[in-house]
Amino acid sequence: MAAIRVAVIGAGGIAAAHLRAYAAQAARCEIAGIADVVEAAAQEKAAQYGGQAFDDSERMLDALQPDAVSICTPPKFHLPAVKAAAARGIAVLCEKPPARSLQETEAIVAAAEKYDTLLQFAFCHRFHPPLRAARALIQSGRLGQLAQIENRFGFRFAWAGQSWFTEADIAGGGILIDTLVHSIDIFRALTDEEIESAQAQVSSALPIDVEDSASLLLRGRGGVLGSLNCSWVTPVSEAIVRIYGTEGQALLDYNAEPGLRYKLAEDDDWTERRFTGQPDRFVAQADSFLCCIERGESPVVGGEDGLAVMRVIEAAYESAGVTR
Ligand SMILES: NC(=O)c1ccc[n+]([C@@H]2O[C@H](COP(=O)([O-])OP(=O)(O)OC[C@H]3O[C@@H](n4cnc5c(N)ncnc54)[C@H](O)[C@@H]3O)[C@@H](O)[C@H]2O)c1
């Protein structure tokens, strides 16, 4: 198969991770173009990673006719970008959150279905090597029956209030839709079950119009409980997932090696798993996306996953009394 020609829409922070991941697989894909409404941003990334720079994404899609596109714009612009790509038969890797709302996510999935184009949502944690290993551990049965999952993503967001991330019209909300969206997908990936109940509380310590801290309690259909917490105002950066089963427990720490530790009922000590040298989650995510194009496979995180997560986001905001 000829190299897959990829383009990227939106040339900011996360675009760099997509471009780096495509560049790491240069034998399989070629970076054809990068578009950003701020042309200088597209030019800067093109100078670093190759490809042509554009200030208009649809003009880029028409001029280059790429096979695949990563959509790395703020959430408000995901829907029009997916529609434009899908209508041209271009495979889409769309950043999280899928969109600002369930309704917009439904329109994204409908556009991909209408034009029969590949749609993968960039829930990158699915591809985090320690998370994959934890999932395999759960599936091996060694942790017994899953009982509870706890997760915390906390850090100090220095640009809160000066960034689109804290503008509801662009982001669709605050940290709940921005960060807990990952946590919900992690819960679904680890439990392999849909969520039947979601109750959230949110608050803001900062003078911003959206929530900067959120806590969410979940119950999966099989009875697994989830306690998911995230904050933009806590200065010590933490990214942790704890998994508790009837025969053992596991701890994932994104900021430490070993990335995964587990202890079974009969163990005296923790078993440590290190992942140094393995492709990171962005490279593995791009690899999975390219595999789908090469082999015609379904994505690991497709339209139904995006819809399932966004149903929980809607229920969470509703339970917290937030009208959006
Ligand atoms: N997977 C992750 O872990 C992760 C991490 C960070 C951000 N994200 C997601 O990635 C997306 C982008 O976030 P970011 O941090 O890169 O933001 P950013 O602000 O750094 O970059 C966004 C870029 O998009 C450009 N842009 C805006 N509207 C556009 C349009 N209509 N067409 C083309 N370009 C447009 C902006 O000029 C900017 O350069 C968001 O959906 C965000 O939630 C995901």
Ligand as a Chemical Component Dictionary entry (heavy atoms), coordinates in Angstrom:
data_LIG
# 
_chem_comp.id                   LIG 
_chem_comp.type                 NON-POLYMER 
_chem_comp.pdbx_formal_charge   0 
_chem_comp.three_letter_code    LIG 
# 
loop_
_chem_comp_atom.comp_id 
_chem_comp_atom.atom_id 
_chem_comp_atom.alt_atom_id 
_chem_comp_atom.type_symbol 
_chem_comp_atom.charge 
_chem_comp_atom.model_Cartn_x 
_chem_comp_atom.model_Cartn_y 
_chem_comp_atom.model_Cartn_z 
_chem_comp_atom.pdbx_ordinal 
LIG N1  N1  N 0  -5.681  13.968 24.054 1  
LIG C1  C1  C 0  -5.198  14.817 24.941 2  
LIG O1  O1  O 0  -4.620  14.429 25.943 3  
LIG C2  C2  C 0  -5.388  16.292 24.681 4  
LIG C3  C3  C 0  -4.534  17.221 25.286 5  
LIG C4  C4  C 0  -4.724  18.577 24.985 6  
LIG C5  C5  C 0  -5.755  18.978 24.144 7  
LIG N2  N2  N 1  -6.587  18.034 23.604 8  
LIG C6  C6  C 0  -7.707  18.418 22.731 9  
LIG O2  O2  O 0  -7.170  18.829 21.467 10 
LIG C7  C7  C 0  -7.945  19.902 20.928 11 
LIG C8  C8  C 0  -7.026  21.111 20.713 12 
LIG O3  O3  O 0  -6.397  21.446 21.941 13 
LIG P1  P1  P 0  -4.964  22.182 21.987 14 
LIG O4  O4  O 0  -4.475  22.029 23.375 15 
LIG O5  O5  O -1 -4.130  21.724 20.872 16 
LIG O6  O6  O 0  -5.428  23.680 21.760 17 
LIG P2  P2  P 0  -4.536  24.885 21.205 18 
LIG O7  O7  O 0  -5.259  26.120 21.574 19 
LIG O8  O8  O 0  -3.118  24.699 21.627 20 
LIG O9  O9  O 0  -4.566  24.682 19.625 21 
LIG C9  C9  C 0  -5.745  24.770 18.870 22 
LIG C10 C10 C 0  -5.386  25.327 17.504 23 
LIG O10 O10 O 0  -6.549  25.261 16.668 24 
LIG C11 C11 C 0  -6.573  26.450 15.886 25 
LIG N3  N3  N 0  -7.940  26.631 15.380 26 
LIG C12 C12 C 0  -9.015  27.137 16.033 27 
LIG N4  N4  N 0  -10.097 27.086 15.234 28 
LIG C13 C13 C 0  -9.702  26.524 14.069 29 
LIG C14 C14 C 0  -10.366 26.199 12.862 30 
LIG N5  N5  N 0  -11.678 26.418 12.714 31 
LIG N6  N6  N 0  -9.649  25.653 11.855 32 
LIG C15 C15 C 0  -8.321  25.419 12.005 33 
LIG N7  N7  N 0  -7.628  25.713 13.144 34 
LIG C16 C16 C 0  -8.328  26.240 14.152 35 
LIG C17 C17 C 0  -6.071  27.540 16.813 36 
LIG O11 O11 O 0  -5.630  28.675 16.099 37 
LIG C18 C18 C 0  -4.950  26.807 17.545 38 
LIG O12 O12 O 0  -3.705  26.970 16.897 39 
LIG C19 C19 C 0  -9.077  20.135 21.925 40 
LIG O13 O13 O 0  -10.202 19.398 21.542 41 
LIG C20 C20 C 0  -8.498  19.612 23.235 42 
LIG O14 O14 O 0  -9.473  19.209 24.165 43 
LIG C21 C21 C 0  -6.392  16.718 23.842 44 
# 
loop_
_chem_comp_bond.comp_id 
_chem_comp_bond.atom_id_1 
_chem_comp_bond.atom_id_2 
_chem_comp_bond.value_order 
_chem_comp_bond.pdbx_ordinal 
LIG N1  C1  SING 1  
LIG C1  O1  DOUB 2  
LIG C1  C2  SING 3  
LIG C2  C3  SING 4  
LIG C2  C21 DOUB 5  
LIG C3  C4  DOUB 6  
LIG C4  C5  SING 7  
LIG C5  N2  DOUB 8  
LIG N2  C6  SING 9  
LIG N2  C21 SING 10 
LIG C6  O2  SING 11 
LIG C6  C20 SING 12 
LIG O2  C7  SING 13 
LIG C7  C8  SING 14 
LIG C7  C19 SING 15 
LIG C8  O3  SING 16 
LIG O3  P1  SING 17 
LIG P1  O4  DOUB 18 
LIG P1  O5  SING 19 
LIG P1  O6  SING 20 
LIG O6  P2  SING 21 
LIG P2  O7  DOUB 22 
LIG P2  O8  SING 23 
LIG P2  O9  SING 24 
LIG O9  C9  SING 25 
LIG C9  C10 SING 26 
LIG C10 O10 SING 27 
LIG C10 C18 SING 28 
LIG O10 C11 SING 29 
LIG C11 N3  SING 30 
LIG C11 C17 SING 31 
LIG N3  C12 SING 32 
LIG N3  C16 SING 33 
LIG C12 N4  DOUB 34 
LIG N4  C13 SING 35 
LIG C13 C14 SING 36 
LIG C13 C16 DOUB 37 
LIG C14 N5  SING 38 
LIG C14 N6  DOUB 39 
LIG N6  C15 SING 40 
LIG C15 N7  DOUB 41 
LIG N7  C16 SING 42 
LIG C17 O11 SING 43 
LIG C17 C18 SING 44 
LIG C18 O12 SING 45 
LIG C19 O13 SING 46 
LIG C19 C20 SING 47 
LIG C20 O14 SING 48 
# 
